[in-house]
Amino acid sequence: IMVAKPSLVFFPRPKLHRILAVDAAGVDLVCARTRFLGSEDNPLAGSFPPVLTIPLDDIPALAALLPVFFDEALSDGLGRRELLEKFCVVLLIYMSRYAIDKQLIAVGPLAGLRDKQVGAALHVIHRHYADRLTLARLTSASGMSRSQFFERFRDIVGHPPGEYLTLYRMAVAQKLLRTQKPVKSVAQEVGYQSTSAFVRKFRDVVGDSPTGWRERDEQR
């Protein structure tokens, strides 16, 4: 990737890379790490292209925000971490808008949120994932027939509704596990009355038990 003017370069998923200056002037660089809800396997992270490069001229508001972000990143003021986390959320929203407007996202939750009918069902999942969500309830939110909704959701989001709900629940569970909550409490908060059923589903999706995953995550 050749970056010839001030830009934001975003790697939504882990990717080996290096940065080389093309002349003696060098390069001014500030790096930040974004952790998606759960992990890099979060469906939202999978919505983005492997690398997203945004010239700051394309988003004037972003160009105005980044100097403040850089100043805060290099400071040691009170509340620095909290402010940087909020800045990252704002940056992610701007990047999402840019990617959608430039049609760089064809499949995934971000593409689904742009679709009025699929987006309505996604909002139900994101707000009520701990409820007993049925296909009928999601279909009703979309205003479509069951068969039309199922196919449209799958084609746009990249997963059938039930599978996406499970992935979202596991992503929330990973976030909760990082707070050291007991596995039983995490299971209940993401919609599982049975802890053993939650543990089985977590292992199926993540590849490890909740306790094992938490131990590995703490070592990163």
C-alpha positions as CSV (number, residue, x, y, z in Angstrom):
1,I,0.0,0.0,0.0
2,M,1.4,3.4,-1.0
3,V,0.2,6.2,1.3
4,A,1.1,9.5,-0.3
5,K,-0.9,11.9,2.0
6,P,-2.2,12.0,5.6
7,S,-4.4,8.9,6.0
8,L,-5.9,6.5,8.4
9,V,-4.9,2.9,7.8
10,F,-7.0,0.3,9.6
11,F,-6.3,-3.5,9.9
12,P,-9.5,-5.0,11.3
13,R,-7.9,-8.4,11.7
14,P,-4.4,-9.4,12.8
15,K,-2.0,-9.0,9.8
16,L,1.7,-8.9,9.6
17,H,2.9,-5.6,8.1
18,R,5.7,-3.2,8.2
19,I,6.0,0.5,7.4
20,L,8.8,2.0,5.2
21,A,9.4,5.7,4.5
22,V,10.0,6.4,0.9
23,D,12.2,9.4,1.4
24,A,14.5,11.1,3.9
25,A,11.6,13.1,5.4
26,G,10.4,9.9,7.2
27,V,6.9,9.4,8.5
28,D,4.9,10.5,11.5
29,L,3.0,7.6,12.9
30,V,0.6,7.0,15.8
31,C,-0.7,3.4,16.3
32,A,-3.7,2.2,18.3
33,R,-5.0,-1.3,18.9
34,T,-8.7,-1.9,18.7
35,R,-10.3,-4.9,20.3
36,F,-13.7,-5.9,19.0
37,L,-16.4,-7.2,21.3
38,G,-15.2,-10.7,22.0
39,S,-12.2,-11.1,19.7
40,E,-10.9,-10.5,16.2
41,D,-13.3,-13.3,15.1
42,N,-16.2,-11.0,15.8
43,P,-18.5,-10.8,12.8
44,L,-18.1,-7.0,12.7
45,A,-14.4,-7.3,12.2
46,G,-15.1,-9.8,9.4
47,S,-17.2,-7.2,7.6
48,F,-14.3,-5.0,6.8
49,P,-11.8,-5.5,3.9
50,P,-8.4,-6.8,5.0
51,V,-7.0,-3.3,5.0
52,L,-8.9,0.0,4.9
53,T,-7.1,3.2,3.9
54,I,-8.9,6.5,4.3
55,P,-7.3,9.7,3.1
56,L,-8.1,12.3,5.8
57,D,-9.2,14.7,3.1
58,D,-12.1,12.4,2.4
59,I,-13.6,12.9,5.9
60,P,-13.0,16.5,7.2
61,A,-14.4,15.6,10.6
62,L,-11.9,12.8,11.0
63,A,-9.1,15.1,10.0
64,A,-10.2,17.5,12.8
65,L,-10.5,14.7,15.3
66,L,-7.2,12.9,14.8
67,P,-4.9,15.7,16.1
68,V,-6.8,15.7,19.4
69,F,-6.5,11.9,19.5
70,F,-2.8,12.1,18.8
71,D,-2.2,14.7,21.5
72,E,-4.1,12.6,24.0
73,A,-2.2,9.4,23.0
74,L,1.1,11.2,23.8
75,S,0.0,12.7,27.1
76,D,-0.2,11.3,30.6
77,G,-3.2,13.3,31.7
78,L,-6.0,12.2,34.0
79,G,-8.5,9.9,32.2
80,R,-6.2,9.4,29.2
81,R,-7.2,5.7,28.8
82,E,-10.9,6.4,29.0
83,L,-10.7,9.2,26.5
84,L,-8.7,7.1,24.0
85,E,-11.2,4.3,24.2
86,K,-14.0,6.8,23.4
87,F,-12.0,8.2,20.5
88,C,-11.5,4.7,19.1
89,V,-15.3,4.1,19.1
90,V,-15.8,7.4,17.2
91,L,-13.1,6.5,14.7
92,L,-14.7,3.0,14.2
93,I,-18.0,4.6,13.4
94,Y,-16.5,7.0,10.9
95,M,-14.5,4.1,9.3
96,S,-17.7,2.0,9.1
97,R,-19.6,4.8,7.4
98,Y,-16.8,5.3,4.9
99,A,-16.5,1.7,4.0
100,I,-20.2,1.4,3.5
101,D,-20.5,4.6,1.4
102,K,-17.6,3.4,-0.8
103,Q,-19.2,0.0,-1.2
104,L,-16.2,-1.7,0.4
105,I,-18.5,-3.9,2.5
106,A,-20.8,-6.3,0.7
107,V,-21.4,-9.0,3.3
108,G,-21.5,-8.9,7.1
109,P,-23.3,-7.1,10.0
110,L,-22.4,-3.7,8.7
111,A,-23.9,-4.5,5.3
112,G,-26.9,-5.9,7.2
113,L,-27.4,-2.7,9.2
114,R,-27.6,-0.7,6.1
115,D,-30.5,-2.8,4.8
116,K,-33.7,-1.6,6.4
117,Q,-35.3,-5.0,6.8
118,V,-32.3,-7.1,7.8
119,G,-31.1,-4.1,10.0
120,A,-34.3,-4.2,12.0
121,A,-33.7,-7.9,12.9
122,L,-30.1,-7.1,13.7
123,H,-31.1,-4.4,16.1
124,V,-33.3,-6.9,17.9
125,I,-30.4,-9.4,18.2
126,H,-28.0,-6.7,19.4
127,R,-30.3,-5.4,22.0
128,H,-32.1,-8.5,23.2
129,Y,-29.5,-11.3,22.6
130,A,-30.2,-12.7,26.1
131,D,-33.9,-13.2,25.4
132,R,-35.4,-16.3,23.9
133,L,-35.2,-15.0,20.3
134,T,-37.1,-17.1,17.8
135,L,-37.0,-16.9,14.0
136,A,-40.7,-15.8,14.2
137,R,-39.8,-12.8,16.3
138,L,-36.9,-11.8,14.0
139,T,-39.1,-12.3,10.9
140,S,-41.7,-10.1,12.4
141,A,-39.2,-7.3,13.0
142,S,-38.1,-7.5,9.4
143,G,-41.6,-7.3,8.0
144,M,-40.9,-10.0,5.5
145,S,-42.1,-13.6,5.0
146,R,-40.1,-16.2,6.9
147,S,-38.4,-17.7,3.8
148,Q,-37.6,-14.3,2.3
149,F,-36.2,-13.1,5.6
150,F,-34.0,-16.2,6.2
151,E,-32.5,-16.0,2.7
152,R,-32.0,-12.2,2.7
153,F,-30.4,-12.3,6.2
154,R,-28.1,-15.1,5.3
155,D,-27.0,-13.6,2.0
156,I,-26.3,-10.1,3.4
157,V,-24.9,-10.9,6.9
158,G,-23.1,-14.1,5.8
159,H,-24.7,-16.3,8.5
160,P,-28.2,-17.6,9.0
161,P,-30.1,-15.7,11.8
162,G,-29.7,-18.4,14.5
163,E,-26.0,-18.8,13.7
164,Y,-25.4,-15.1,13.9
165,L,-27.2,-14.9,17.2
166,T,-25.0,-17.6,18.6
167,L,-21.8,-15.8,17.3
168,Y,-23.0,-12.6,18.9
169,R,-23.7,-14.2,22.2
170,M,-20.3,-15.8,22.3
171,A,-18.7,-12.5,21.5
172,V,-20.5,-10.9,24.4
173,A,-19.6,-13.9,26.6
174,Q,-15.9,-13.4,25.8
175,K,-16.1,-9.7,26.9
176,L,-17.8,-10.7,30.1
177,L,-15.3,-13.5,30.8
178,R,-12.5,-10.8,30.7
179,T,-14.2,-9.1,33.7
180,Q,-13.6,-12.3,35.7
181,K,-17.3,-13.0,36.1
182,P,-18.2,-16.6,37.0
183,V,-19.0,-18.8,34.0
184,K,-22.5,-19.5,35.4
185,S,-23.2,-15.7,35.5
186,V,-21.9,-15.2,32.0
187,A,-24.1,-18.0,30.7
188,Q,-27.2,-16.4,32.2
189,E,-26.3,-13.0,30.9
190,V,-26.1,-14.2,27.3
191,G,-29.3,-16.2,27.4
192,Y,-28.4,-19.7,28.6
193,Q,-30.3,-21.1,31.6
194,S,-28.0,-24.2,31.5
195,T,-24.3,-23.6,32.2
196,S,-23.4,-26.9,30.7
197,A,-25.3,-26.0,27.5
198,F,-23.4,-22.7,27.3
199,V,-20.1,-24.4,27.9
200,R,-20.7,-26.8,25.1
201,K,-21.8,-24.1,22.7
202,F,-18.9,-21.9,23.6
203,R,-16.4,-24.8,22.9
204,D,-18.1,-25.5,19.6
205,V,-17.8,-21.8,18.5
206,V,-14.5,-20.7,20.1
207,G,-12.6,-24.0,20.2
208,D,-12.0,-24.0,24.0
209,S,-13.9,-24.0,27.2
210,P,-14.8,-20.6,28.8
211,T,-12.2,-21.2,31.5
212,G,-9.6,-22.3,29.1
213,W,-10.2,-19.4,26.8
214,R,-10.0,-16.9,29.7
215,E,-6.7,-18.3,30.8
216,R,-5.2,-18.1,27.3
217,D,-6.6,-14.6,26.8
218,E,-4.9,-13.4,30.0
219,Q,-1.6,-14.6,28.8
220,R,-1.7,-12.6,25.5
